[in-house]
């Protein structure tokens, strides 16, 4: 029988770990110097290779791309779900995240949205996004931006790219960490264990923060636009796509197990009360999406609504299963990483992020939006795609 004290301690660590993802942390490295910014306006964009750029936080950097579904097996290859497995009991996160795979790293995966998106005519895909980034880490230094993980602010990195390469697509996912999304998830998981509801205390905090976060996201968009104009680009020379966030959990009525079943945490990795899950899936995620959409409309950028893009494949969703020794096909089941509160499979940071399948679906969405006329779109699964994460469709949002 599990020790209640030990479990509470582990959940406390999980709360602190998830909350830590939302606060830019100092590193042992000296802060990288921002590239010099060109003043004035260049005549035209450079004639270099056409590139697509990802900017923002963990939902676009590729966090959790290491995983092909979830399993309760903690050793060896974890029933084929762990792409970092090298044999025996050895794992190498660099297989997936390259040099960014350390705990607290940017976790830019080899299957990130920008990497897998079908973007005809694009010669290079460049991932500047970093897990844990807030708006202040995307803003240029001239606008008060701050380095993160030893790297210059992302818009300063974009400025350097835009002067030597022809930027055609910029995909931006930002705002969730400013809002404290990781803290909310961690707090709600903790409250489940003690049979308390978290939404009543979290909802007013979110309501209070949203206007300020909206202003910060809008400032990032303005800064990116100004940076591109300085590099010689007109606004119509490239696509700037703001994207919302998919919900990692479904509403309470659609969980596999009862909220009173201990395996909702110990096996399934989704320790949330039904009413808290309802609030997260049906209020919180739509609120964030509406905020991002309002910025896109106000600033004249593209908008990609991912709110329901991974619906039916959330952690613990009714109709999904974890992967066992003989299956099922993980592609048809969970597209998010479960909450690994014991931190025994990979890292806690990966919890509640789209896995390799979820990232493939988001990449398919980006390809569709980039190929469509400028505008605002909602991306959902193509039900004729038989569960293939590469088969998505869009409609006006």
C-alpha positions in Angstrom: 0.0 0.0 0.0 1.3 3.4 -0.9 2.4 5.8 1.8 0.0 8.8 1.9 2.8 11.0 3.2 5.2 9.9 0.5 2.6 10.4 -2.2 1.8 13.8 -1.0 5.5 14.7 -1.0 5.8 13.5 -4.6 2.8 15.5 -5.6 4.3 18.6 -3.9 7.5 18.0 -6.0 5.3 17.7 -9.1 3.5 21.0 -8.3 6.8 22.8 -7.8 8.3 21.2 -11.0 5.4 22.2 -13.1 5.3 25.7 -11.6 9.0 26.1 -12.3 8.2 25.7 -16.0 6.4 29.1 -15.9 9.2 31.1 -14.4 12.3 32.0 -16.5 15.2 30.7 -14.5 18.7 31.9 -14.2 21.4 29.7 -15.8 25.0 29.2 -15.0 25.9 30.5 -18.5 26.6 34.2 -19.1 23.6 35.8 -20.8 24.0 35.7 -24.6 24.4 39.0 -26.2 21.6 40.1 -28.5 22.5 40.5 -32.1 22.9 44.1 -33.2 19.6 45.5 -34.5 19.7 47.3 -37.9 18.1 50.8 -37.7 16.2 52.3 -40.6 14.5 50.2 -43.2 16.1 47.9 -45.7 14.9 48.0 -49.4 13.6 44.4 -49.5 13.9 41.0 -47.9 17.1 39.1 -48.6 17.2 36.5 -51.4 18.5 33.8 -49.1 16.8 30.4 -48.5 13.1 30.4 -47.6 12.6 29.6 -44.0 9.8 28.9 -41.5 10.4 29.9 -37.9 8.9 28.7 -34.6 8.9 31.1 -31.7 7.5 30.9 -28.2 7.1 28.2 -25.5 7.1 24.5 -24.9 3.9 23.8 -26.9 5.7 24.7 -30.1 9.3 23.9 -29.1 8.5 20.2 -29.2 8.3 19.4 -25.5 7.3 15.7 -25.0 8.2 14.8 -28.6 10.1 11.9 -27.0 7.0 9.9 -26.5 4.8 7.7 -28.6 1.9 7.3 -26.3 1.9 6.5 -22.5 2.5 3.3 -20.6 2.8 2.2 -17.0 5.9 0.2 -17.7 8.9 2.1 -16.3 11.8 0.1 -17.7 13.5 -0.7 -20.9 11.8 0.7 -24.0 8.5 1.4 -22.1 6.6 -0.8 -24.5 7.9 1.0 -27.5 6.8 4.5 -26.3 10.2 6.0 -25.5 12.1 7.3 -28.5 15.1 8.1 -26.4 15.7 4.4 -25.5 19.1 3.2 -26.6 18.9 -0.4 -25.2 18.9 -2.1 -21.8 18.2 0.6 -19.2 19.8 3.4 -21.1 18.2 6.5 -22.5 19.6 9.4 -24.5 17.2 12.4 -24.7 19.6 13.9 -27.3 18.2 11.5 -29.8 15.0 13.6 -29.7 16.0 17.0 -28.3 19.6 17.3 -29.5 21.7 19.7 -27.4 18.5 21.1 -25.8 17.4 18.0 -23.9 18.8 18.7 -20.4 16.4 19.1 -17.5 15.3 22.7 -17.8 16.4 22.9 -21.4 14.5 24.3 -24.4 13.5 20.7 -25.4 13.4 21.4 -29.2 12.3 18.0 -30.5 13.0 16.4 -33.9 9.2 16.1 -34.4 8.2 19.6 -33.4 5.4 21.3 -35.1 7.6 23.4 -37.4 9.8 20.4 -38.2 6.9 18.2 -39.4 4.6 20.8 -41.0 4.0 20.3 -44.7 5.3 23.7 -46.1 6.0 23.5 -49.8 8.7 26.0 -50.9 10.3 26.1 -47.5 14.0 25.3 -47.6 14.7 25.4 -43.9 12.8 25.1 -40.6 14.2 27.0 -37.6 13.0 26.4 -34.1 13.7 29.3 -31.8 11.0 28.3 -29.3 12.1 27.3 -25.8 10.2 25.3 -23.1 9.4 27.7 -20.2 9.6 30.9 -22.2 7.4 33.8 -21.4 6.7 36.9 -23.5 9.7 38.7 -21.9 11.9 36.0 -23.5 10.5 36.6 -26.9 10.5 40.4 -26.8 13.7 42.0 -28.2 16.3 43.4 -25.8 15.5 46.8 -27.1 11.9 46.4 -25.9 12.9 45.0 -22.5 13.3 41.4 -23.5 15.5 39.0 -21.4 17.8 36.1 -22.4 16.6 32.7 -21.4 18.6 29.4 -21.1 21.7 31.3 -22.2 20.1 32.5 -25.5 19.3 35.9 -26.7 15.6 37.0 -26.7 13.9 35.2 -29.6 13.0 38.3 -31.6 16.6 39.3 -31.6 17.5 35.9 -33.0 14.7 36.4 -35.6 16.3 39.7 -36.6 19.6 38.0 -37.4 17.8 35.3 -39.4 15.7 37.8 -41.3 18.8 39.6 -42.6 20.3 36.6 -44.2 17.4 34.3 -45.0 14.0 34.9 -46.5 11.5 34.3 -43.7 8.1 33.1 -45.1 6.3 31.7 -42.1 6.5 32.6 -38.4 4.5 30.4 -36.0 4.1 31.9 -32.5 2.8 30.1 -29.3 3.1 32.3 -26.3 1.2 33.5 -23.2 0.5 30.2 -21.4 3.5 30.6 -19.1 2.7 34.2 -18.4 -0.7 33.0 -17.3 0.8 30.3 -15.0 -0.6 27.3 -16.9 1.9 24.9 -15.4 1.2 26.1 -11.9 -2.6 25.7 -12.4 -2.1 22.1 -13.6 0.2 21.3 -10.7 -2.2 22.8 -8.1 -5.2 21.0 -9.5 -3.3 17.7 -9.4 -2.3 18.4 -5.8 -5.9 19.3 -4.8 -7.2 16.0 -6.4 -5.1 14.0 -3.9 -6.7 15.9 -1.0 -10.1 15.8 -2.6 -10.3 19.5 -2.9 -11.5 21.5 -5.9 -9.0 23.9 -7.5 -11.1 25.7 -10.1 -12.8 28.1 -7.6 -9.5 29.6 -6.5 -7.8 29.4 -9.9 -10.6 30.9 -12.0 -10.5 34.4 -10.5 -6.7 34.5 -10.7 -6.9 33.7 -14.4 -9.6 36.3 -15.0 -7.4 38.9 -13.3 -4.3 38.0 -15.3 -5.8 37.7 -18.8 -5.9 41.4 -19.7 -2.3 41.8 -18.8 -1.2 38.7 -20.7 -3.1 39.9 -23.7 -1.2 43.2 -23.7 2.1 41.3 -23.4 1.2 39.0 -26.3 0.2 42.0 -28.4 3.5 43.7 -27.6 5.4 40.6 -28.9 3.4 40.8 -32.1 4.2 44.5 -32.5 7.9 43.8 -31.9 8.0 41.0 -34.4 6.4 43.2 -37.0 8.8 46.0 -36.3 11.7 43.7 -36.5 10.7 42.3 -39.8 10.0 45.8 -41.3 13.5 46.8 -40.2 14.9 43.8 -42.1 13.1 45.0 -45.2 9.9 43.0 -45.1 6.4 44.2 -45.7 3.8 42.7 -43.5 2.5 40.7 -46.5 5.9 39.2 -47.3 5.4 36.5 -44.7 2.8 34.8 -42.6 2.7 35.4 -38.9 0.5 32.7 -37.3 -0.6 33.1 -33.7 -1.7 29.8 -32.3 -3.8 28.9 -29.2 -3.3 25.8 -27.0 -4.9 22.4 -27.2 -6.4 21.0 -24.1 -4.4 18.1 -22.5 -7.4 16.8 -20.6 -11.0 16.3 -21.5 -14.0 17.2 -19.4 -14.7 15.2 -16.3 -17.5 13.1 -17.9 -15.0 11.6 -20.4 -12.3 10.2 -18.2 -11.6 6.5 -18.4 -11.7 6.1 -14.6 -13.8 7.5 -11.8 -12.3 10.5 -10.0 -12.3 8.4 -6.9 -10.2 5.7 -8.4 -6.6 6.0 -7.2 -5.3 4.7 -10.6 -6.5 8.0 -12.1 -3.1 9.2 -10.7 -1.0 6.1 -10.0 -1.5 4.4 -13.4 -3.3 6.8 -15.8 -1.4 10.0 -14.8 -4.4 12.4 -14.8 -5.1 13.2 -11.2 -7.9 15.8 -11.6 -11.3 16.2 -10.2 -14.1 16.0 -12.7 -15.3 19.6 -12.0 -11.7 20.9 -12.2 -11.3 19.1 -15.6 -14.6 20.6 -16.8 -13.3 24.1 -16.0 -9.9 23.4 -17.6 -11.2 21.9 -20.8 -14.4 24.0 -21.3 -13.4 27.4 -19.7 -9.7 27.9 -19.2 -8.4 26.6 -22.6 -11.2 28.5 -24.5 -10.4 31.6 -22.5 -6.8 31.5 -23.5 -7.7 30.8 -27.1 -10.1 33.7 -27.2 -7.4 36.0 -25.8 -4.9 35.0 -28.4 -7.6 35.3 -31.2 -8.4 38.8 -30.1 -4.8 39.8 -30.4 -4.6 38.2 -33.9 -7.8 40.1 -35.0 -6.6 43.3 -33.5 -3.1 43.1 -35.1 -4.2 41.6 -38.4 -2.2 38.3 -38.1 -3.3 34.8 -38.9 -4.8 32.7 -36.1 -4.7 29.0 -35.6 -7.2 27.7 -33.0 -5.9 24.4 -31.7 -8.4 24.1 -28.8 -10.1 20.9 -30.3 -7.3 19.8 -32.5 -6.4 16.8 -30.4 -9.9 16.1 -29.0 -10.5 12.4 -28.2 -6.7 11.9 -27.7 -6.3 13.7 -24.4 -4.6 12.0 -21.4 -7.1 9.5 -19.9 -9.8 10.2 -22.5 -12.6 7.7 -22.6 -11.9 5.4 -25.5 -8.2 5.6 -25.3 -5.7 3.1 -23.8 -2.2 3.1 -22.6 0.3 1.0 -24.5 1.0 -2.6 -23.3 3.4 -5.2 -24.5 1.1 -6.2 -27.4 -0.4 -2.8 -28.2 -2.7 -1.1 -29.0 -1.5 1.1 -31.8 -0.5 4.3 -29.8 -1.2 6.4 -32.8 -4.9 5.9 -32.3 -4.9 6.7 -28.5 -3.3 9.3 -26.3 -1.5 12.3 -28.0 -0.4 14.0 -24.8 2.1 13.0 -22.2 0.6 11.9 -18.9 1.6 13.5 -15.6 4.7 11.5 -14.5 4.5 12.7 -10.9 7.2 10.2 -9.8 9.6 11.5 -12.5 10.6 8.0 -13.5 10.0 8.2 -17.2 11.7 11.1 -18.8 11.2 14.4 -17.1 8.3 16.1 -15.3 8.6 19.0 -17.7 7.2 16.8 -20.5 3.9 16.2 -18.6 0.7 17.5 -20.2 2.4 18.4 -23.5 1.6 17.0 -27.0 3.6 13.9 -27.6 5.1 12.9 -31.0 1.6 12.2 -32.4 0.2 15.5 -31.0 3.0 17.4 -32.5 2.5 15.8 -35.9 -1.2 16.8 -35.8 -0.3 20.4 -34.9 2.3 20.5 -37.7 -0.4 19.3 -40.2 -2.6 22.2 -38.9 0.1 24.7 -39.5 0.6 23.4 -43.0 -3.1 23.8 -43.8 -3.3 27.3 -42.4 -0.1 28.4 -44.2 -1.5 27.2 -47.5 -4.9 28.9 -47.0 -5.7 32.5 -47.5 -4.7 34.8 -44.6 -7.3 34.6 -41.8 -8.4 32.9 -38.7 -8.9 29.1 -38.7 -9.9 26.3 -36.3 -8.1 23.0 -36.8 -9.7 19.7 -36.1 -9.1 16.1 -37.0 -10.4 14.8 -40.3 -12.6 11.9 -39.2 -12.0 10.2 -42.5 -8.3 10.0 -41.6 -8.8 6.9 -39.4 -6.9 8.4 -36.4 -3.9 9.5 -38.4 -2.5 12.6 -36.8 -1.3 13.8 -40.2 -4.9 14.0 -41.4 -6.4 17.3 -40.2 -8.8 19.9 -41.6 -9.4 23.6 -41.0 -12.4 25.9 -41.1 -12.9 29.6 -40.5 -12.8 30.4 -36.8 
